[in-house]
Amino acid sequence: MFNWLRKDKTANISPLLVDMHSHLLPGIDDGVSTLEEAEEIILDFLALGYKHIITTPHVMSDAYKNTPEGIQTKLEELKAHLNRKNISVNVSAAAEYYLDESLFKMIETSAPLLTFGKNYLLFETNFITEPFNLKEFIFLATTRGYKLVLAHPERYLYLQNNFEKLQDLIDRGVLMQMNISSLTGYYSKPVRQMAFKLIDRKMIHWLGSDCHHLQHTHLMRGAMRLRYFRKALTLPLLNNSLA
């Protein structure tokens, strides 16, 4: 580790100030259950140096039928709770959309979607096989002005070591968001190795927590001590553009 840091000591390394993928609105997806749990996690984020947390509840037609209005209501409840506790932090909300027919229809009909920053749209797919309409979705969404961000590409089996496919998605305008916890082996050893390779190939544009519970912030704390996390910070990440 010392040799790696010595070799790259002139690299421009900035700490992460913004997290753009988490599940901290109580009771609306598989993330936190209570305001108190969200509070505890947010305090952990602050201790890690974060200044802005963009929480992104799941939107899935067959599981979490969240709407922009419902998410905004939950966000205001969380902000009011933090204000009562005198916790000063910038918390906002977008969503993590699952690529299914419902999302495709929302794009087609120009239904309002929750984005962050400069119209960045966070989305995920099934973990096993490439969606048959993935390329069509990318074309349609980008022509509607969305800047697509694919959540945790290191976790999809259909992208494992398929760097040609990943490069094709990037060439189509899709930005890649890696989960910080992937560096620890939390999901699996193959996912960790894929995360390393994506960093080596400079194919990561965002680092996200994908935080669902307190264990994830504890994992992040460990990941931030790893060599590959430091190496990821030398990439031209977009997180801090949202600070």
RAHU-V316184 format. One line per field, one symbol per residue. phi: phi as a letter, one per 30 degrees, with the letter a starting at -180 (. if undefined). burial: 1 if it has 9 or more other C-alpha atoms within 8 Angstrom, else 0. Layout:
phi = ???
burial = ???
//
This chain:
phi = .ddddddcdcddccddcbcbaabccdicacddcbddddedddddedddjdcbcccbedbbdcbbddbeddddddddddddddddchccadcbbbaccddbdddedddechddbdbbhdidcdbbbddcbdedcddddeddddddjdcdbddhddcdddcehcddddddddddjdccccdedddciedldddddddedddedhcccbcbdhdcadedddddedddcdeddedddddddceddcd
burial = 000000000000000111111111111110111010111110011100111111111111000101010011011001101110000000111111111100110110000001110011111111000000000011111100011111111111011100000110110011111111111111100011111101100011111111111101101111100101111111101011000
//
